[in-house]
Amino acid sequence: MTVRDIRDILGARVACGEEFLDKEVHSACGSDMMSDVLAFLKEQAVLLTGLCNPQVVRTAEMMDIVCIVFVRGKKPDEAMIELAMEREIPLLCTGHRMFSACGMLYEKGIRGGATYSE
């Protein structure tokens, strides 16, 4: 699946990174807690989040996340857009809630990482 496919599935708007929509995506992580994202070890993932600050882009860069989707109608500011463009990370925005957006991607074949055990 590509970032373009994710955009289409979620009916998302591209805030930046139109030229990177052909990047491959193999898994997804949905979280508003960047500490949880740091524990997610999958490559070529999309991050779905309602947290809208520059730390999200920095975390995505550290984890080799190829795309960020802001849920619940959140929109990145110019500083975030600039940071994402420097790092070649497309930013998408959707009005869907996190649960719904994750479910829509799951239904189309995107999976998360391994399950956690105690």
matplotlib code that plots the C-alpha trace (Angstrom):
import matplotlib.pyplot as plt

x = [0.0, 1.2, 0.7, -1.6, -3.8, -4.0, -5.0, -7.8, -9.0, -9.3, -10.5, -7.6, -6.2, -2.5, -1.0, 2.4, 4.5, 2.4, 5.6, 6.0, 2.7, 4.2, 6.1, 5.3, 3.6, 3.6, 2.1, 0.5, 0.7, -2.1, -1.2, -1.2, 1.6, 5.0, 6.5, 4.2, 5.4, 9.0, 8.2, 6.7, 9.5, 8.1, 9.7, 7.7, 4.8, 2.2, 1.5, -2.0, -2.3, -4.3, -1.2, -0.3, 3.2, 6.7, 7.7, 5.4, 7.5, 10.8, 9.6, 8.5, 11.9, 13.6, 11.4, 11.6, 7.8, 7.0, 3.7, 1.8, -2.0, -3.6, -7.0, -10.1, -9.6, -6.2, -4.1, -0.3, 1.0, 3.6, 6.5, 5.4, 4.9, 8.4, 10.0, 8.1, 9.1, 12.8, 12.5, 10.4, 7.5, 4.1, 1.4, -2.2, -5.3, -8.6, -11.8, -12.1, -11.5, -8.4, -10.4, -12.3, -9.2, -7.2, -10.1, -10.5, -6.8, -7.0, -9.9, -7.8, -4.9, -2.6, -1.5, 0.2, 3.2, 3.4, 1.2, 2.5, 2.8, 3.3]
y = [0.0, 3.6, 6.9, 7.8, 4.7, 5.8, 9.3, 7.8, 5.3, 8.0, 10.8, 12.8, 16.1, 16.4, 19.2, 18.7, 16.1, 15.6, 14.4, 11.6, 9.9, 6.9, 5.8, 2.3, 1.7, -1.8, -1.2, 1.4, 2.8, 4.8, 6.8, 10.2, 9.2, 9.5, 7.1, 4.4, 5.3, 4.9, 1.4, 0.6, -1.1, -1.5, 0.1, 1.8, 2.6, 5.3, 7.1, 8.1, 10.7, 13.5, 15.1, 18.1, 19.5, 19.3, 16.4, 14.2, 14.9, 14.4, 11.1, 10.0, 10.8, 8.8, 5.8, 5.9, 6.5, 7.4, 9.3, 11.1, 11.2, 13.7, 12.5, 14.3, 17.3, 18.3, 20.5, 21.0, 24.6, 26.1, 25.1, 21.5, 21.5, 23.0, 20.4, 17.5, 18.8, 18.9, 15.3, 14.2, 13.0, 13.7, 15.0, 14.0, 15.3, 13.5, 14.2, 10.6, 9.7, 7.5, 4.3, 4.7, 5.6, 2.7, 0.4, 1.6, 0.9, -2.5, -3.4, -2.7, -4.8, -2.6, -4.3, -3.2, -4.7, -7.8, -8.1, -7.3, -9.9, -9.6]
z = [0.0, -0.6, 1.2, -1.8, -1.0, 2.6, 1.6, -0.6, 2.0, 4.7, 2.4, 3.8, 2.7, 2.0, 4.2, 2.6, 0.8, -2.3, -4.1, -1.5, -1.9, -3.7, -0.6, 0.5, 3.8, 5.4, 8.9, 11.1, 14.6, 16.1, 19.3, 20.9, 23.2, 21.5, 24.1, 22.7, 19.2, 20.3, 21.4, 17.9, 15.9, 12.4, 9.4, 6.6, 8.9, 9.0, 12.3, 13.1, 15.9, 17.3, 18.8, 16.7, 17.6, 16.1, 18.4, 16.3, 13.2, 15.2, 16.5, 13.1, 11.7, 14.5, 13.8, 10.0, 9.8, 6.2, 6.8, 9.5, 9.5, 11.9, 13.0, 14.4, 12.0, 13.5, 11.2, 11.4, 11.7, 9.3, 11.5, 11.5, 7.7, 7.2, 9.5, 7.7, 4.3, 5.4, 6.4, 3.4, 5.6, 4.1, 6.4, 5.9, 7.7, 8.2, 10.1, 11.2, 14.8, 15.6, 16.1, 12.8, 10.8, 12.2, 11.5, 7.9, 7.2, 9.0, 6.8, 3.7, 4.9, 6.9, 10.2, 13.3, 15.0, 17.1, 20.1, 23.6, 26.3, 30.0]

ax = plt.figure().add_subplot(projection="3d")
ax.plot(x, y, z, "-o")
ax.set_aspect("equal")
plt.show()
